[in-house]
């Protein structure tokens, strides 16, 4: 490339065999976090609490599930284990009794941490006779010309 001048701020081209570098801050991810997330979930911790214990944001955990398939699998296991933790607490309260606050907290945890199994849902449908469609006798469109109306 003799004789080729670069202007200020212009980079020289990368060699063909160059390995692309990632930009930005290095990841804080460690493979041992797969075990840690499962361990913390077995104590009932939420993903937000796990993130706090690991010293990262909850969004960082989500990003790791996209970047590291093994962490995604560990997160799925952790969610199932956390649900089991809440169910164990519910069985203890049902078996041994507990305060209303304990039952409420457990119900709240299950509804929010395992909504596919415990969400309160209601469904509203409108139907006609025998559950069929609502009969519509006539639909009419009326256009009123404001210039044609007179005031009395």
Secondary structure, DSSP 8 states (H G I E B T S, - for coil): -TT----TT------TT------SS-----TTHHHHHHHHHTTT--HHHHHHHHTS-HHHHHHHHHH-HHHHHHHHHHHHHHHHHHHHHHHHHHHH---HHHHHHHHHHHHHH-HHHH----------GGG--------------GGG----
